[in-house]
Amino acid sequence: MIKQTIAIGGDHAGFEYKSEVIKFLKDKGYEVVDKGTYSSVSADYPDFAHPVAEAVKNKEAEFGVLICGSGNGVAITANKHQGIRAALCWLPEIASLARQHNNANVICIPARYVTIESAKEMVEIFLSTAFEGGRHHTRVGKIAC
């Protein structure tokens, strides 16, 4: 089975979690494209959210993972890109619904508010959950401006 390519990025607040999620994904056989940051030195989240969103938008990666302190900054930034549906997730159930109902293609994780174990669980659920389509397909089709 060929595993998907995942683009990942985050700012200084997400650096530790990003490093752990990369290892987790690689151990599961995913190809991971790390868009930075590469240290815990203060950094601006858009500098990493834009490249992850572009990688997903341009089909260089099937999905994206973004991690910052609250998850909000990276979600807001990624959602500026047409075709990106970035979902802020803080519970496994929300990660599942983001895929099932919203066909989200980028998961945004608030590192300061979830455990690393929960972050890994949400990423795994997000990547393994299918979009339900049906009535949700019509709704998702109305998102783009």
C-alpha positions, 0 to 999 in steps of 0.5 A: 500500500502506498502511503500519502504525502503529508505537508507539515509546518508550524511556528515556535510554539508548535515546534516540539509537537511538529517534531513528534508528529513527523516521527509518528507519521514516518513510523506509519509509513507516510512521506512527510514534507517539513515546511518549518520552522526548524527550531523553537526560536520565535517565528511567524506562523504565516511563514510556515502555514502558507507553504503547507497550504500551497503544497496541498493546493498544488497537490504536492501533498494530499493533506497538511498538518499545521501546529501553533500555540492556539491553532487559530493563526495557522488555520486563519492563514491556511484558509486564505488559499482557495481549495484549502479547508483548514480545520482547528481541532482539539478533540478526536471527534472534531478531527473526524467530523472535519473530514467526514462533514467538511472534507478538510484537507489541513488539520490545525492543532493548538499545541498549548491546549492538547497533549502530544498523545492527543495531537497524534491521535487527531492526526491519525483519525484525520488522515484515516477518515473519509469524506462522507459526501452526500449532503455534505458535498453540496455544503462544501461546494458552497465554501469557496468565494 
